[in-house]
């Protein structure tokens, strides 16, 4: 896969700590030299946002906030989300759960899932109200909610040759956890709508050319690209910090906007037909097959 396995071993031996054992679908590591918190997703039985993974993420990020408060806001400069699944960043929402909730007509369950997702997305966009930079390190396919999650980071690094996109239109739904809000601010409302309605899968190269991905790295060199970026920041910290604040000012996404869209998503989910649910089931099977062969 990538060099991240070797990096993790290096962190633990040289200067890091491994705290991942407390989570069942999330592996976490700390690089004390560069003050990086790595959290690598490994959703099961499919690499999607299972309720367990969402709970692990919520718990880990709460712990980060507590550690920052204890250290006087000094422990972390970067939080990097990645994947421990070969070839897959994240395949998005838990479609099997969605299908069950829709069949049960459980609007509250759908909305609760969506709110937990947007809580993480919103906090990630806003640095978790901390003096740090959030990073998505994408070394495998990122689809649907996986792509939305990646988009929410302050810095997006992707390796060449991977696929990213929003395929929800295939089962007559739309990405309701931040995609339109983020993309419309990055590439404009018209382009964001076109991307969502097409269901097209893009290459990382295409998204870099569109300005959606910040740094394009060669295969296996995503971590190296991150460290190069960190070294550039250390050379000109005042400039990078100022630009980060400017981006926050110009690209604000109100929390209520995300909540209102999540409500539209939950309503729309209950309008899906049996045909749509069968398509969703086929995609679940594809996800499972992809995970077993990754």
VENNORSUL-V684459 format. One record per pair of residues at least 6 apart in sequence whose C-alpha atoms are under 7 Angstrom apart, sorted by sequence separation. I is the first residue (numbers start at 1). J is the second residue. If there is no record, write none. Layout:
i: [I I]
j: [J J]
This chain:
i: [11 12 20 30 31 43 68 83 127 150 168 207 208 20 30 43 68 82 127 168 233 20 29 30 68 101 184 208 217 19 20 29 101 166 183 18 19 28 29 43 124 18 28 17 18 27 28 98 180 16 17 26 27 16 26 27 136 16 26 15 16 25 26 15 25 136 147 25 135 147 134 135 136 137 138 139 11 134 135 136 137 138 139 8 133 134 135 136 137 138 141 142 143 144 140 141 142 143 144 141 142 143 144 144 186 25 26 125 25 121 124 125 169 124 125 148 170 26 145 148 166 169 25 121 144 148 168 145 167 23 166 167 165 166 165 165 164 165 163 164 37 163 164 35 36 163 164 35 36 37 38 39 40 41 42 162 163 35 36 37 38 39 40 41 42 48 161 162 35 36 37 38 39 40 41 42 47 48 49 161 40 47 48 49 50 160 48 49 159 160 48 158 89 89 89 90 91 92 93 87 88 89 90 91 92 93 87 88 89 90 91 92 78 79 80 81 82 87 88 91 92 77 78 79 80 81 82 91 158 76 77 78 79 80 81 82 90 157 160 80 89 156 157 158 159 160 73 156 157 158 159 160 118 155 156 157 158 159 160 117 118 159 114 159 158 157 185 181 178 177 1 137 176 177 176 176 173 173 172 172 171 171 171 122 118 115 115 114 111 111 111 110 107 105 102 102 99 95 96 95 87 86 3 2 4 46 46 47 46]
j: [17 18 26 36 37 49 74 89 133 156 174 213 214 27 37 50 75 89 134 175 240 28 37 38 76 109 192 216 225 28 29 38 110 175 192 28 29 38 39 53 134 29 39 29 30 39 40 110 192 29 30 39 40 30 40 41 150 31 41 31 32 41 42 32 42 153 164 43 153 165 153 154 155 156 157 158 31 154 155 156 157 158 159 29 154 155 156 157 158 159 162 163 164 165 162 163 164 165 166 164 165 166 167 168 212 52 53 152 53 149 152 153 197 153 154 177 199 56 175 178 196 199 56 152 175 179 199 177 199 56 199 200 199 200 200 201 201 202 201 202 76 202 203 75 76 203 204 76 77 78 79 80 81 82 83 203 204 77 78 79 80 81 82 83 84 90 203 204 78 79 80 81 82 83 84 85 90 91 92 204 84 91 92 93 94 204 93 94 204 205 94 204 138 139 140 141 142 143 144 139 140 141 142 143 144 145 140 141 142 143 144 145 132 133 134 135 136 141 142 145 146 132 133 134 135 136 137 146 213 132 133 134 135 136 137 138 146 213 216 137 146 213 214 215 216 217 131 214 215 216 217 218 177 214 215 216 217 218 219 177 178 219 177 222 222 222 251 253 258 258 86 222 261 262 262 265 268 269 272 276 276 279 280 255 258 259 262 262 262 263 266 266 266 270 269 270 277 280 284 284 294 294 220 220 223 287 288 291 291]
